[in-house]
Amino acid sequence: MKQTVFKILIMVFVLSISVGFINAEVIVPGNNLTEKLTWLQRSADSHNTYIVEVNANENIEPHTLEYRGAINISIILRGDAENRIIRLRSHGSMFTVKKDVTLILYNNITLQGHNGNNGSMIYIDGGTFRMNEGTTITGNTGGINKRGYGGQGGGVYVQTGTFEMNGGTISNNSVLWSGGGVDASDGSSTMNGGTISGNIASFGGGVYVNNGSFTIRGGMIFSNIAREMGGGVFSFIGGTFIKIGGVITGYNSDQVNGNVVRDDAGNIIGRRGHAVFVNENRRKETTAGEEQNLSSRDTGRWD
């Protein structure tokens, strides 16, 4: 009887692996981050979680996380005992996340961009990207993105796919056009925690929503600058913006940490949605606190 039960358990285990119910964790080998990413390109396979530990500050070339023929691959990027800075060596997106891949910034990691770059730090093209506490995306400015438009998504650009911010910081990024911190052009984006601050764009200094969705459940969006509309958040006609938690500051009630709309000469521009802009009626110039819910589908005036 015991042998029969044991055989059944073995069969269930093998079947679970074959259909992807069990996700194995693999420590990726290599002497540096470039070697570890190369190993993944060669050896990654379906239904596995790969832990990439960064042991020193490093410079890397733009890298695409795509493993054709494989599905359900998760990559956890973390620093060792202290924060590690990964700098982008040349122009482009540091990581492009393709379909069937999930990239997780776990802890002790800073992704550092540079001036005049022509890509977002994280470009989500069908995959999933998650940020956790102890992670930062910063210092990426200028340029054009892969679609040829004038600067979108300095920190994170969601072309298609999913972005989930559970913690961490997206700060001090700037672009010419939209989404200094995050451009949710399509797909689904959710902010559960963390901060988006000090970013600059013409539309949506902190966050720009186009055809996708952006939901804030927690965290804080503050001290971002838009040159035209939506200092904190700009939601375009086809986008869906929902606030059911978190804080989005506004210059009219917080002139120190408020999101703001100001021109290049430093002049404050009124009625453009320092905190949030959807349209002339649905705009928020003052701080929207934890308890204030907002939605781009609302009717009537906010401020």
C-alpha positions as CSV (number, residue, x, y, z in Angstrom):
1,M,0.0,0.0,0.0
2,K,2.8,2.4,1.0
3,Q,4.7,1.7,-2.3
4,T,1.5,2.4,-4.3
5,V,1.0,5.8,-2.5
6,F,4.7,6.6,-3.1
7,K,4.4,5.9,-6.8
8,I,1.4,8.0,-7.1
9,L,3.1,10.9,-5.3
10,I,6.1,10.6,-7.7
11,M,3.8,10.6,-10.7
12,V,2.0,13.7,-9.5
13,F,5.3,15.5,-8.9
14,V,6.5,14.7,-12.4
15,L,3.2,15.7,-13.9
16,S,3.3,19.0,-12.0
17,I,6.7,19.9,-13.4
18,S,5.6,19.0,-16.9
19,V,2.6,21.2,-16.9
20,G,4.2,24.1,-15.0
21,F,2.6,23.8,-11.6
22,I,6.1,23.7,-9.9
23,N,8.4,26.6,-10.5
24,A,12.0,25.8,-9.8
25,E,14.4,28.5,-8.5
26,V,17.8,28.6,-10.2
27,I,20.8,30.7,-9.1
28,V,22.3,32.0,-12.4
29,P,26.1,31.4,-12.7
30,G,28.6,34.0,-13.9
31,N,31.3,36.4,-12.8
32,N,29.4,39.5,-13.7
33,L,25.9,40.6,-14.8
34,T,26.8,40.5,-18.5
35,E,27.9,36.9,-18.2
36,K,24.7,36.0,-16.2
37,L,22.5,37.6,-18.8
38,T,24.3,35.7,-21.5
39,W,23.8,32.4,-19.6
40,L,20.1,33.1,-19.4
41,Q,19.9,33.7,-23.1
42,R,21.5,30.3,-23.7
43,S,20.0,28.2,-20.9
44,A,16.7,29.6,-19.6
45,D,13.7,27.3,-20.0
46,S,9.9,27.3,-19.3
47,H,8.4,27.4,-15.8
48,N,11.6,28.4,-13.9
49,T,12.5,31.3,-11.7
50,Y,16.1,32.6,-12.2
51,I,17.8,34.6,-9.5
52,V,20.4,37.0,-10.8
53,E,22.5,38.4,-8.0
54,V,24.6,41.5,-8.7
55,N,27.8,41.6,-6.6
56,A,29.3,44.9,-7.8
57,N,28.4,48.1,-9.5
58,E,28.3,47.4,-13.2
59,N,27.9,49.0,-16.7
60,I,25.8,47.0,-19.2
61,E,24.6,47.3,-22.8
62,P,20.8,47.4,-23.5
63,H,19.4,43.8,-23.1
64,T,16.2,42.1,-24.3
65,L,14.7,39.5,-22.1
66,E,13.2,37.1,-24.7
67,Y,13.5,33.3,-24.8
68,R,11.7,32.0,-27.8
69,G,10.0,28.7,-27.4
70,A,9.9,29.0,-23.6
71,I,7.0,30.3,-21.4
72,N,6.5,31.4,-17.8
73,I,10.1,32.6,-17.1
74,S,10.7,34.8,-14.0
75,I,13.9,36.7,-13.5
76,I,14.6,38.1,-10.0
77,L,17.3,40.8,-10.1
78,R,18.8,41.7,-6.7
79,G,21.9,43.1,-5.1
80,D,23.9,41.2,-2.6
81,A,24.5,42.6,0.9
82,E,24.5,46.2,-0.3
83,N,22.9,48.4,-3.0
84,R,24.4,47.8,-6.4
85,I,24.2,50.4,-9.2
86,I,23.7,49.1,-12.8
87,R,24.5,51.8,-15.3
88,L,23.5,51.9,-19.0
89,R,26.6,51.9,-21.1
90,S,25.1,53.1,-24.3
91,H,21.7,54.5,-25.7
92,G,18.6,52.3,-25.5
93,S,16.4,50.6,-23.0
94,M,18.4,48.8,-20.2
95,F,15.9,46.0,-20.2
96,T,13.2,45.2,-22.8
97,V,10.7,42.7,-21.3
98,K,9.1,40.5,-23.9
99,K,6.0,38.1,-23.7
100,D,6.2,35.2,-21.3
101,V,8.9,36.9,-19.2
102,T,8.5,38.5,-15.8
103,L,11.3,40.8,-14.5
104,I,11.3,41.5,-10.8
105,L,13.6,44.1,-9.2
106,Y,13.8,42.6,-5.8
107,N,16.2,44.5,-3.5
108,N,19.4,46.5,-3.3
109,I,19.3,47.5,-7.0
110,T,19.5,50.9,-8.7
111,L,19.1,51.2,-12.4
112,Q,21.0,54.4,-13.6
113,G,20.3,56.0,-16.9
114,H,22.1,58.9,-18.6
115,N,21.6,62.2,-20.4
116,G,20.4,62.1,-24.0
117,N,19.3,58.5,-23.9
118,N,16.9,57.3,-26.6
119,G,15.0,54.7,-24.6
120,S,13.2,54.0,-21.4
121,M,15.1,52.3,-18.6
122,I,12.5,49.5,-18.6
123,Y,10.5,48.9,-21.9
124,I,7.6,46.5,-21.3
125,D,6.8,44.9,-24.7
126,G,4.3,42.1,-23.8
127,G,5.9,40.9,-20.6
128,T,5.5,41.8,-16.9
129,F,7.7,44.0,-14.7
130,R,7.5,44.3,-10.9
131,M,9.3,46.7,-8.6
132,N,9.8,46.0,-4.8
133,E,11.2,47.9,-1.9
134,G,14.9,48.7,-2.0
135,T,14.9,49.4,-5.8
136,T,15.4,52.6,-7.8
137,I,15.1,53.7,-11.4
138,T,16.7,57.1,-11.9
139,G,18.7,59.5,-14.0
140,N,17.4,58.8,-17.5
141,T,16.8,61.9,-19.6
142,G,15.9,63.0,-23.1
143,G,15.9,61.3,-26.5
144,I,13.2,59.4,-28.4
145,N,11.8,55.9,-27.7
146,K,11.7,52.8,-30.0
147,R,8.5,53.9,-31.7
148,G,10.2,57.1,-32.8
149,Y,8.2,59.6,-30.7
150,G,9.7,62.4,-28.9
151,G,10.6,61.0,-25.5
152,Q,8.1,58.8,-23.6
153,G,8.5,57.0,-20.3
154,G,11.8,58.1,-18.8
155,G,11.7,55.4,-16.2
156,V,9.2,52.8,-17.4
157,Y,7.4,52.5,-20.7
158,V,4.5,50.1,-20.9
159,Q,3.9,49.4,-24.6
160,T,1.9,46.2,-23.9
161,G,2.0,44.0,-20.8
162,T,1.9,44.6,-17.1
163,F,3.7,46.9,-14.6
164,E,3.3,46.5,-10.9
165,M,5.0,48.8,-8.4
166,N,4.9,47.4,-4.9
167,G,7.7,49.6,-3.6
168,G,10.9,51.3,-4.6
169,T,11.5,54.7,-6.3
170,I,11.2,56.1,-9.8
171,S,12.9,59.5,-9.6
172,N,14.7,62.2,-11.5
173,N,14.0,61.0,-15.0
174,S,12.9,63.4,-17.8
175,V,11.6,63.1,-21.4
176,L,10.5,65.6,-24.0
177,W,7.0,64.3,-24.4
178,S,5.0,62.1,-22.0
179,G,5.5,60.2,-18.7
180,G,8.7,61.4,-17.1
181,G,8.4,58.6,-14.6
182,V,6.0,56.1,-16.2
183,D,4.3,56.1,-19.6
184,A,1.3,53.6,-19.4
185,S,0.7,53.7,-23.1
186,D,-1.1,50.4,-23.1
187,G,-1.5,47.4,-20.9
188,S,-2.1,47.4,-17.2
189,S,-0.1,49.4,-14.6
190,T,-0.7,49.3,-10.8
191,M,1.0,51.3,-8.1
192,N,0.6,49.6,-4.7
193,G,3.5,51.4,-2.9
194,G,6.7,53.2,-3.5
195,T,7.3,56.8,-4.8
196,I,7.3,58.5,-8.2
197,S,9.0,61.8,-7.8
198,G,11.2,64.5,-9.4
199,N,10.4,63.5,-12.9
200,I,9.7,65.9,-15.8
201,A,7.7,65.7,-19.1
202,S,5.5,67.9,-21.2
203,F,2.4,65.7,-20.3
204,G,2.3,63.7,-17.1
205,G,5.4,64.7,-15.2
206,G,5.0,61.6,-13.0
207,V,2.7,59.3,-15.0
208,Y,1.1,59.5,-18.4
209,V,-1.9,57.2,-19.3
210,N,-2.8,56.7,-23.0
211,N,-4.7,53.6,-24.1
212,G,-3.7,51.6,-21.1
213,S,-4.7,51.8,-17.4
214,F,-3.0,53.1,-14.3
215,T,-4.4,52.4,-10.9
216,I,-2.9,53.8,-7.7
217,R,-3.7,51.9,-4.5
218,G,-0.8,53.1,-2.4
219,G,2.5,55.0,-2.4
220,M,3.1,58.6,-3.3
221,I,3.4,60.7,-6.5
222,F,5.0,64.0,-5.6
223,S,7.4,66.8,-6.8
224,N,7.0,66.0,-10.5
225,I,6.8,68.7,-13.2
226,A,4.8,68.9,-16.4
227,R,5.4,71.6,-18.9
228,E,1.9,71.4,-20.4
229,M,-0.6,69.3,-18.4
230,G,-0.8,66.9,-15.5
231,G,2.1,67.5,-13.1
232,G,1.5,64.3,-11.2
233,V,-0.7,62.3,-13.7
234,F,-2.1,63.0,-17.1
235,S,-4.8,60.7,-18.4
236,F,-5.4,60.9,-22.2
237,I,-8.8,60.4,-23.8
238,G,-8.4,56.6,-24.3
239,G,-6.7,55.9,-21.0
240,T,-8.2,54.8,-17.6
241,F,-6.9,56.4,-14.4
242,I,-8.2,55.2,-11.1
243,K,-7.1,56.3,-7.6
244,I,-8.3,54.2,-4.7
245,G,-5.4,54.9,-2.3
246,G,-2.1,56.6,-2.1
247,V,-1.3,60.3,-2.3
248,I,-0.9,62.6,-5.3
249,T,0.3,66.0,-4.3
250,G,-0.7,69.3,-5.9
251,Y,1.0,72.7,-6.0
252,N,-2.1,74.6,-4.9
253,S,-2.0,73.1,-1.5
254,D,1.7,72.0,-1.2
255,Q,4.2,74.4,-2.8
256,V,7.1,72.5,-1.4
257,N,6.4,68.9,-2.5
258,G,3.4,69.4,-4.8
259,N,3.4,68.2,-8.4
260,V,3.2,71.2,-10.6
261,V,2.7,72.5,-14.1
262,R,5.3,75.1,-15.0
263,D,6.9,76.3,-18.2
264,D,10.6,76.2,-19.0
265,A,11.0,79.8,-17.6
266,G,9.6,78.6,-14.2
267,N,6.2,80.2,-14.5
268,I,3.4,78.3,-12.8
269,I,0.5,77.5,-15.2
270,G,-3.0,77.4,-13.7
271,R,-5.9,75.1,-14.6
272,R,-3.7,72.4,-16.1
273,G,-3.9,69.8,-13.3
274,H,-1.0,70.2,-11.0
275,A,-1.9,66.9,-9.4
276,V,-4.1,65.2,-12.1
277,F,-5.4,66.3,-15.5
278,V,-8.1,64.4,-17.4
279,N,-9.9,67.3,-18.9
280,E,-11.0,70.8,-18.0
281,N,-13.7,69.6,-15.6
282,R,-11.8,66.6,-14.2
283,R,-8.6,68.2,-13.0
284,K,-7.0,68.2,-9.5
285,E,-4.9,71.2,-8.5
286,T,-4.7,70.4,-4.8
287,T,-3.4,67.3,-3.1
288,A,-5.5,64.1,-3.4
289,G,-4.9,62.3,-0.1
290,E,-5.2,58.7,0.9
291,E,-9.0,58.8,1.4
292,Q,-9.9,60.6,-1.8
293,N,-10.9,58.4,-4.7
294,L,-10.7,59.6,-8.2
295,S,-11.4,58.1,-11.6
296,S,-11.1,59.3,-15.2
297,R,-14.7,58.0,-15.6
298,D,-16.0,60.4,-13.0
299,T,-18.6,63.1,-14.0
300,G,-18.5,66.6,-12.7
301,R,-15.7,68.7,-11.4
302,W,-12.9,67.7,-9.1
303,D,-11.6,71.1,-8.1
